[in-house]
């Protein structure tokens, strides 16, 4: 070093001096002082660099965290549906979750199945493959409580709010579907023209004969087709077994029928469900379907989402009743009735299309 600044008097000291010529401070002390000052300055500089790096790092973390937080807060969320709402959720493209309806409904994934029976009557043959779209179905037939809440009356002969409504005809059932849709802000499925007789109705004993048409693009409630009903009764896609009745080969496990009912209906859900979680598909009350009944319809049925014969005397009923023998509770058995008759063993359950 050429010159040293005295740490005492702050004057310059020659290189070879052993003490400050101005104040006598030893050079060793000055060198030590200088080195220490320089070390302190170096340390301060390095400390400053560390602080700057640390601040920059923290700032980077804050920026990145802010980006992910903003992205999370503003990301579009799927619609939420809880108990009591009938709107679908989880039905967006690419979403593998099943659509959810209000409590008491079951999602039925579409698929193919063998409709009919090799052991049944002529109207159950030929057994044929049918492919259906997904839909949602009520776990239970419509109860007296549910019917009265929508229609304002309870026609049930066997009083009980949790018993299936009965003594309803086919026209009562389609009107219920529309009124329930309107009550929940959905588009009614059926256009019901009470002023025009249905020319497809060939039953002279039917004194109603309203013209009822099905709007397949509407999102409201409706009756199942006969094919949808049988598909659901048999367990739908990937059914664990081909049972004679809905969910079992033992009719008493799943159905109220003539030999165990005691001459009355029973609360819905008091027998075992089938593999889809549907109750009373066998027994309790016979359930109206959309279709016209055609005895030889299966020979010409569409293989994709069939909706029954184009005309007929009767509408299809499915499932068997408290007043009929176990034979009528078979999943493949086809029953039918005058659409205007109100019998104390006819009820229904509702479905919704998944659009």
Secondary structure, DSSP 8 states (H G I E B T S, - for coil): --EEE-TTT--EEETT-SB-TTT--BHHHHHHHHHHHHHHHHHHHHHHHHHHHHHHHHHHHHHHHHHHHHHHHHS-------TT-----S-STT--S----STTEEEE--EEEEES-SSS-GGG-S-EEEEE--EEEESS--BHHHHHHHHS----SS--TTBB--S--HHHHHHHHHHHHHHTT---SEEEEEEEE-TTB--TT-S--EEEEE-TT--SEEE--HHHHHHHHTTSTT-S---SBTTBS-HHHH---TTTS-SS--BTT-S---TTS---SSSSSEEEEEEE--TTGGGG--SBS---BSSBS-EEEES--TTS-GGGG-TT--EEE-TT---TTEE--EEEE--
